[in-house]
Amino acid sequence: MKQALWLLRWILKAAIFFTLFAFALNNQQEASVNLFFGLSWHAPMVLVLLAVFTIGLTVGVLAMVPRWWRQRRIARDSARTVPSSGNATPSVTDSNDSQLRAGIEKSKRVNQNSNTSSPLRGNPLNSNYDSSTTPSRDPRTTRL
């Protein structure tokens, strides 16, 4: 089974390579790219497309690097703190993540409120739902 998957991968890679190679051979005409200040670049169409693709890929990766670093830092910090009980939430020590801390505090309050004995009367998903407290609606007047 592993040999078949290995062979299938190589066939797929070869098909992609030959497709791109045929594309390159079919687009050998000269292309000119007009830059700023009267400069222009004359190169085969394939090189122009390859350069634009490489520039776009580089800009996209560089735009994502700060977010990747921040997420890695948050994951590393949360992995360091071991919660003392099963429902405790790991603390975040970075001052720039106040929204994350506010969300954690909100989820703690929601968990504390859901453990109380008072029913949530307006929630039909609650097992203690009381339909007499919700107003009835006429389907003819209800807007979608």
PLY file of the C-alpha trace (Angstrom):
ply
format ascii 1.0
element vertex 144
property float x
property float y
property float z
element edge 143
property int vertex1
property int vertex2
end_header
0.00 0.00 0.00
2.85 2.40 0.83
4.50 1.67 -2.50
1.27 2.52 -4.34
0.93 5.84 -2.50
4.59 6.63 -3.13
4.13 5.89 -6.85
0.93 7.95 -6.96
2.70 10.92 -5.38
5.54 10.75 -7.89
3.11 10.52 -10.79
1.24 13.56 -9.48
4.49 15.49 -9.04
5.63 14.55 -12.55
2.28 15.62 -14.02
2.50 19.00 -12.30
6.11 19.45 -13.43
5.37 18.61 -17.07
2.29 20.86 -17.07
4.34 23.79 -15.81
7.16 22.96 -18.23
4.71 22.94 -21.17
3.30 26.27 -19.94
6.82 27.71 -19.89
7.55 26.48 -23.40
4.31 27.96 -24.74
4.98 31.39 -23.21
8.46 32.27 -24.42
7.51 35.55 -26.07
9.06 38.73 -24.79
7.10 40.72 -22.23
7.85 44.19 -20.98
7.01 45.42 -17.51
6.88 49.20 -17.21
8.14 50.26 -13.81
8.25 53.68 -12.18
10.36 56.61 -13.40
10.46 55.37 -17.00
12.20 52.11 -16.18
11.12 48.94 -17.93
12.03 45.30 -17.66
12.06 43.04 -20.72
12.00 39.31 -20.03
10.24 36.17 -21.18
6.62 35.91 -20.01
7.39 32.91 -17.81
10.03 34.79 -15.85
7.66 37.72 -15.36
4.94 35.38 -14.03
7.43 33.55 -11.81
8.71 36.86 -10.39
5.18 38.12 -9.67
4.24 34.82 -8.01
7.39 34.90 -5.87
6.79 38.51 -4.82
3.17 37.74 -3.91
4.15 34.67 -1.93
6.83 36.61 -0.06
4.48 39.48 0.81
1.82 37.02 2.01
4.24 35.12 4.24
5.71 38.33 5.66
2.20 39.59 6.43
1.45 36.42 8.42
4.71 36.23 10.40
3.65 38.58 13.27
0.41 36.64 13.79
2.27 33.32 13.74
4.75 34.59 16.34
1.96 35.92 18.56
0.02 32.64 18.37
3.17 30.63 19.13
3.88 32.86 22.13
0.32 32.43 23.43
0.51 28.65 22.95
3.89 28.49 24.66
2.70 30.60 27.60
-0.48 28.57 28.03
1.49 25.32 27.86
3.76 26.52 30.67
0.92 27.21 33.08
-0.69 24.06 34.41
-4.21 24.62 35.77
-4.76 23.55 39.39
-8.30 22.26 38.79
-10.08 20.76 35.83
-12.11 23.85 34.89
-9.43 26.48 35.48
-8.28 28.54 32.53
-4.57 29.16 31.95
-3.48 32.73 32.60
-1.96 34.89 29.92
0.88 37.14 31.00
1.26 39.30 27.91
-0.12 42.83 28.37
-1.10 43.08 24.69
-3.65 40.28 25.02
-6.23 42.10 27.13
-9.04 40.98 24.82
-8.07 37.36 25.33
-8.01 37.84 29.10
-11.40 39.58 28.99
-12.82 36.64 27.04
-11.42 34.20 29.59
-12.95 36.18 32.46
-16.29 36.29 30.65
-16.26 32.53 30.12
-15.48 32.05 33.81
-18.49 34.19 34.75
-20.73 32.27 32.35
-19.54 28.97 33.81
-20.19 30.21 37.34
-23.67 31.43 36.40
-24.59 28.19 34.67
-23.73 26.23 37.83
-26.30 28.09 39.94
-29.79 26.76 40.59
-31.69 29.69 39.03
-33.20 28.73 35.67
-32.47 30.71 32.55
-36.05 31.42 31.59
-35.43 32.97 28.18
-33.33 30.11 26.79
-35.33 27.33 25.08
-32.22 25.13 25.15
-32.25 25.13 28.93
-33.87 22.13 30.63
-35.74 24.51 32.98
-37.27 26.50 30.11
-40.54 28.17 31.05
-42.53 29.02 27.92
-45.02 31.13 29.85
-42.43 33.89 30.32
-41.76 34.34 26.62
-44.28 36.34 24.61
-46.16 34.46 21.93
-45.74 35.77 18.41
-48.22 35.84 15.61
-46.52 34.28 12.56
-48.38 36.68 10.25
-46.75 39.72 11.85
-43.28 38.32 12.40
-40.71 39.76 10.03
-37.96 37.65 8.58
0 1
1 2
2 3
3 4
4 5
5 6
6 7
7 8
8 9
9 10
10 11
11 12
12 13
13 14
14 15
15 16
16 17
17 18
18 19
19 20
20 21
21 22
22 23
23 24
24 25
25 26
26 27
27 28
28 29
29 30
30 31
31 32
32 33
33 34
34 35
35 36
36 37
37 38
38 39
39 40
40 41
41 42
42 43
43 44
44 45
45 46
46 47
47 48
48 49
49 50
50 51
51 52
52 53
53 54
54 55
55 56
56 57
57 58
58 59
59 60
60 61
61 62
62 63
63 64
64 65
65 66
66 67
67 68
68 69
69 70
70 71
71 72
72 73
73 74
74 75
75 76
76 77
77 78
78 79
79 80
80 81
81 82
82 83
83 84
84 85
85 86
86 87
87 88
88 89
89 90
90 91
91 92
92 93
93 94
94 95
95 96
96 97
97 98
98 99
99 100
100 101
101 102
102 103
103 104
104 105
105 106
106 107
107 108
108 109
109 110
110 111
111 112
112 113
113 114
114 115
115 116
116 117
117 118
118 119
119 120
120 121
121 122
122 123
123 124
124 125
125 126
126 127
127 128
128 129
129 130
130 131
131 132
132 133
133 134
134 135
135 136
136 137
137 138
138 139
139 140
140 141
141 142
142 143
